[in-house]
């Protein structure tokens, strides 16, 4: 007698998606940021719940947005409102998105303006909601994924979310994972780094290159100081899916053992395989330690979060058909950054270049080209919150010194990895400083005078959210605890 396998129901696939997401994120979270080959065989440490993770939390916010939204489509402004009202992350592109929105940067420019993390993994990790509410409709999934990603990313970040959303939409309708991957690849620009990295991995798999040799080749061409770099991590995700050959355990372990942004890669791999096989086929040994609870952190406010994966599944399935379907039109993938008038934005200050050239406007983050060419600048700082600890970063590959009222407070040597994030910049580039009331003189001296160098100065609150150099506060302040989180080495 021949046994016929019955494909999982759509509800089982969606449940499997969220369960796989939860399992992969929990497995990968302890290894996040480790760039060497790892050797996990199971959860380590073994959890009792699935801890909060932005991979899922962001999609809980979008779920709330969809449930409370009265129109049958979404706009960039709808996402912007959700960011301001419900999201209080300070990490990388999230913190920059929120800072830009708080300052009133036009929503069409908010994803790319003064954002060093346009190619971060913050958007590819939130693709599942669009795939699950548009199963078998990759064009609509791509449209809403691109709209979502545009708030805090540029070309590579948008391409990553579009690729995953298309792939998962097809898988949700029964398309084999490998076939879905190659269909999704046609939706992103062929000249993007993400596409090139994926093609490298796909060709290696097709030629029978051993799994770890394929990873080595990928890192040789697409390695990056930033462990959250989209092209590398999206390619590692596809690497795990192809070499995992549809086996849930093998695939998620490959994802985490490949290193880098492991909670993200393993979560997307788990979600994709879960969509393919359904919740019943996910091994009990991976399900039992974490259960089916959904937990969120203090960075998410003002939403009705699902309490369980079962509730999340039911609410997701109920949204199918709510949004208008979309015919995919090729995006303008041009990396041109829209013009923004700094003089009109709150938080803007004036820098005085050290070579005596004309003053330039600036707010926080990457220094203007004129300042880099001058080898540094001076400015005045009248803190909005004197007598409270502030976090200061001065980071440049060629070295940077930061002085406050003539005292050296940061001496960043040459050769530092360039990851200008408040929570994980290189150790010598950061310090805590408590300003007294009044006006302070700040001076940055760079190790080189070149407008092409990488150089950043950042001011943040104790909780590591970006803070203004002006005496006036900016609307929509962060609502996280004032306790400083751990700073990554």
N, C-alpha and C positions, 0 to 999 in steps of 0.2 A: 504494500500500500504506500502511495506517495503522500507525504505530508505537505499541505499547502500552508505557508506562513500567512497569517492574516495581518495586513498592515495596521499599525496602531491608529487609533482614532485621532482626530485633530486635538481633542481635549487632552488625550494622553501625550501627544507630541508637545503641546504647550506646557503641560505639567513637567514633562521630561526636560524641556528647555530650562525652566526656572530651577528645577532640582539640579540639573547638571551645572547650571550657572553657580548655584550655591555651593555645590561640592567642589568644583574647580577653584572658585575664589577662596574657599576655606583652606584647601590644600596648598594653594600658591602663596597665600598671604605671608606666612613666616619666612619665605624665601625671597620676597620682593626686593629687587635691587641687587641681588647677587648675580654677578656676571660670569662666573665660572660654570662649567658643567657640574650639575648636582646629581645626587644619588638617592632621591626619595623613592621609597617603595610603598609608603602609606602616609597618612597624616602624621606630622611630627611638629608639635605635640598633638596627641589625639584630642580633638575638641569634644565639648558637650553640646555646643550650639554652633550655628554658622554666624560668626561675628559680623558686625556692620562692615559694609564694603561699598565704596562709591560705585562700583560696577553695577550693583543692583539698586542702590539708593537713588541714583539719578533717574532710573526708569520708574521708580515709585512716584517721583515727582511728576514725570510725564504722564503716568497713569492718572494721577490726581488732576492734572491739567486737562486731559482728554475727558474725564468724567464730568468735570465742572464747566467745560467749554460749551457754549451754546451754538457756535457756528459749526459748519460741516467741513471746515478746513482750518489750517493754522498759518500764522504769519511769524516772521522774525520777532515782532513786537510781543506776541503771545509768549514766546520762549523768554524774551527779555524780562517780562513781568514775572515769570516763574522764577528766574534766576534771582531777581531782587527780593521777592517775597518769601521764597522757600529754601534757597540754597545759600549756605554760609561757609563754604569751603575756602581755604586760603591757598591750596596747593597749586603751583604752576599755572597752567592756562585757566583753571577755575578762578583763582585769585585775581588774575589779570582781567578776565571777563567781568567779574563783579566790580572791580576797580573802574574799568572803563565805563560800565553802565552807571555806576554811582556818579561819575563825573559828567555824564551826559554826552559821551561819544555817540555819534549817530549809529543807530542799530545796524545799518548796512556795513559799517566799518569796525564794529566792536570786536570781531573775531581776530582781525589781523593788526589792529593798531597797537603799536608798542608792545607786542606780544612775542616774547622769545620762545614760546611754547606752541606755536602754530602747528608744529608737527608732533605734538604729544599724543599719548594714548587715551586722553580723557574722552574723546568722542567714539573711537572704534568700540569701546567697551559697552556702549549703550545702544547697540543695534537691535537687540532682540525684540523690544517692544514693537518696532515697525515691522519686523518680519512676522511676528505673531498676529498682528491685527490685519496684515495683508498677506496671508498664506497663498502662495502661488501667484502673487501679483508683484513681481520684482520691480516694476516701474514705479508703482506707488511707494513701495518700501524705500526705494532709492531716493525718491523726491523728498519724503519727510525726513529721512536720515541726513540728507545733505542740508536741509533747512535747519535741523537740529544742530548739526556740527558747525554750521556757519557762525554760531554765536561765540565760539571760543577757539576756532581753528582756521587754518588756511588750507591750501591744496592737499597736503599729505594727510592731515587729520580728517578732512572731509572725505577724501578717497578711501581711507580706512573704514569709516563707518558705512559708506555706501557699499563697499565691497562686501562687508559682513552682512549687512541688511539684505542685499540681493541674494547672497549665498544661502542665508538662513530662510528667507522667504521661499526659495525653491525647495529646500530640504523639507520645510514644513508641509509642502504639497506632495512629497514623495520622491523628489529628484535625488539620485545618489549624490553623496557629498562631493566626490571628485568631479562629477559632471557639473554640479552647482558652482564649484570653485572656478572652473574655466568660463562658465557663463558670466559669473560676476566680474571676472577680470576684464571683460569687454566694456564694462560700465565706467571704468576709471581711465584717466589719460595714460596712454601708452608710454609717454615720456616722463611720467612721475617716477620718483625713486621707489615708491610702494610697488608699482607695477614691475619695475626692473628686478626688485628683490624677490617678488613672487615668481617671476619667470625663472630666475636662477634656481629657486627651490624646486619648482615643478620640473624643470629640465633635469636636475640632479636625480629626482625620484624616478623619472621616466628612464633615465640611463642606468639605473640600478646603483647609483653612488651610495655607499654605506651611509647610514643615517647620521653618524657623528662627523663623518667627512663632509657631508652636505652642510651641516651647521658651521663647521670650520670655514668653508668657502663663503658662506653667507656673512659671517662676521668679518672676514677679510675685506669684503667689499662694502658692507653696510654697517659696520660697527660705529658706535657713537658714544661720546662722553655721557650723554643723557640716557639712562637706562629705560626711559619711557618713550624713546624715539619711535614714532609710528611705523615707518617702513621696515625697520628691523623686527619689531614685535609682531606686526601683522604677518610678516614672512615666517617668523617662528611659529605662529599659530597655524598657518597653512602647512608648514613643515610637520608639525605634530599630527595634524589631521591626515595628511597623505601617508606618512610613515606609520601612523597608528592603525591604518587600514580598517577603520570602522569599529575597532575594539575600544570600548569606553575606558577601561582601566589603562590599557597601553597608551592611549591617546593623551589622557590627562597627565599621566606620569611623564611622557615625553615633553609635554608643554612645560611642566614645572622644572624638569631637569635640564631643559634648555637654557634656563636662567633668564635674567633681565626682568621685565615687568611681569613676573610669574603669576601673580593673582589674576591679572588681566588675561594673559594668554591661556592659562588653564581654565578660567571661567568661560571664555568664549568657546574653547574646544569642548568643554563639558556641555555647554548649552547647545552647541551644534549637533553633537552626537545624541544628546537627549531628544532633540527635535527629530532626529532620524529614526531612533529606536523606540521612543515612547518611555514613559516613566516605569512601566512594569519590567522593562529589560535592563534597567540600571541596577547593578549589583547591590545586594543588601549591605555588604560590608562597607560600602561607601555611604549608604543612606543612613544607617543606624546611628553613627556617632553624632551627626548634626541634627537629626530630626527634621521637622518641616516648619520650624518657626522662622519668622522674618524679624530681624532686629535692625534698628537704625541708630545712628549716632547723633550727636548734638548739632551737627552741621545741617540737618534737615529740620525745618520747622513748618508748622501750619498746614500739614497735609493729613489726610486719613490714610495712613499706611496699612497695607495688608498685614494681618497678624500671622498668617501662615501661607505656605506655598499653594495650598489648595484654594484658599481665598484669592490669592493673586492670580491663579489660573482662571478661576471663574470670572473674575473682574476683567481679565484680559480678553477672554473669549467673548464676553458680553459687548466688547467695544468693536468687534469685527463688523464692518459695514457702517460705522458712524461717520468716518471721514470720507470725503470724496476721493475717488480713485484719480490717479494722475497719469497722464501719458508722459513718459520720460523724454525730456529734451536735454540734449547735452548741455551741461553747465558751462559757464565761462570759467574755465579752470585757470585763467590767467592769475599769476601771483601778485598783480598790481595792488598796492595798498592804497585805499581811498584817501584823499586829502582831508585832513581834519585841522580846523583852526584852533591851535592851542590857546590863543589869547582869549577865546570865548569860554574856556572850560575852567571850572573851579579846581583849585589845587595846583594850577600852573604857577611857576616861579621863574625868576630871571637868573641865569648863570653868567658869571663874568669869566671868560676864558683867560687862562694865565698868560697868554701871549699879548694881551691888550686888545685883541680884536673885539668886534661888536658883541654886546650881550646877546644871549640866545634864550629862548623860552624852553621850559622843560618841566616835568612833574615828578617822575620817579622811574627808575629802571635804566634801560640802555641810554648811555650818554649821547648827546648830539654830536654829529660829525665834526662840527667846529671845535667842540671841547676836546674831542679825541686828537684832532690835529694840533691843538694848542698844548697837549700834554696834561690837561687838567683844567680846573675851574674853582672859583670861590662863589659862595652864596650865603645869604642870611637866613637863619632859621629861628622863627618865633613859635615855639611849640604850642599846639592847641591843647595839649594835656601835660603841662610841666609837672615835675616831681613824680612822674610815672615812668617806669622803665620802658625804653624803646629798643627795638632791634635794628641794628644798622649793618649793611653789607656794602663792601667796596671790593669788587672782583674784576680782574683783568688778566688775560693770559700773559701779558708782559709785566704784570705786577702793578700794585696800586697801594698808595698810602692815603689814609683819611685822617684829617686833623679837625678837632673841634676846639675852638678858642685857643688854637696854637698847640694843643696837646695831641700827640699821636695816639689814636685809638685803634687803628687797624693798619697792619703792615702785611699786605698780601704779597707773597713772593711770586716770581715768574713761574710759569709752568703749571699753574693750577688748572684742573679740569673746569670747563666753563659751563656751569649749570646755575644760572642766576635766579635761584628759588629761595624764598625766605626760610624754608624748613630744611633745605639740604645743600646749601652752598658749601664750598670747601672750608674746612675748619679755620684757616688763617684769615679768611675774608669776612668774618662776622664777629660781632660783639654786642653785648647789651650796654646801653648808656641811658642814664637818667638825667634829663635836662632840668636845669633850674629855670624859674620864671625869667622872662626877658628875652633878648635877642642874642643868638649865638652865631659866630662866624664858622662856616664849614668850608674846608678846602680839600680837594682831592688832587693828588699828584699821580699821574700814570707813568708806567715804566717806559713808555715810548710816546712819540708825537707822530701819530698816524691816524688819519680819518678812517682807515680800513680795519683798525683793531677792534676786538671785542672788549667792551668795558661797561660796567654797570655799577650804579649806586642805588641802593634801595633803603627806604625807611619803612619800618613796620611797627605795629603795636606789639605788646608782649605776647599776644596770642598769634602773632606772625601774619596777621592781615596787613596789607599795605596801608600806610598812614600818610597823610598830607604833610608837606614841609611848611604849610601855611598855618597861620593862627586860627583860621576858620575850619570847622569840621565840614565833612561832606555828607550828604544825605545817605540813608540806608546803611548805617554802620553795622559792622558784624555783631552778631548776637552770641557768638561762642563764648565759653568761659574765658575769663581773663588769665587763667593759668596757662603758662606756656607749654605747648606740646613738646615732646622729645624732638631734638634736631638730629637729623640723620648725619652720620659721619661722611 
